[in-house]
């Protein structure tokens, strides 16, 4: 594992240990931001020519009917 990555993990573990009530909110905000960015990316991609085709290839989608955004 990269040293820098290991240092980040250790800093996060230290933060969690020393801030039992604070870390959950920060972690939740981080995860929610990831989902929001993904939704924004998907929306922008689907607006482009061939966007649906690119999405199918990117995520290796086999069952197109199972995804509302591909209909």
WOFEN-V979231 format. One record per run of one state. SS is the DSSP state (@ for helix, = for strand, . for the rest). FROM is the first residue (numbers start at 1). LEN is the number of residues. If there is no record, write none. Layout:
# WOFEN-V979231
((SS/FROM/LEN) (SS/FROM/LEN))
This chain:
# WOFEN-V979231
((./1/2) (@/3/16) (./19/4) (@/23/25) (./48/3) (@/51/8) (./59/5) (@/64/3) (./67/1) (@/68/3) (./71/1))
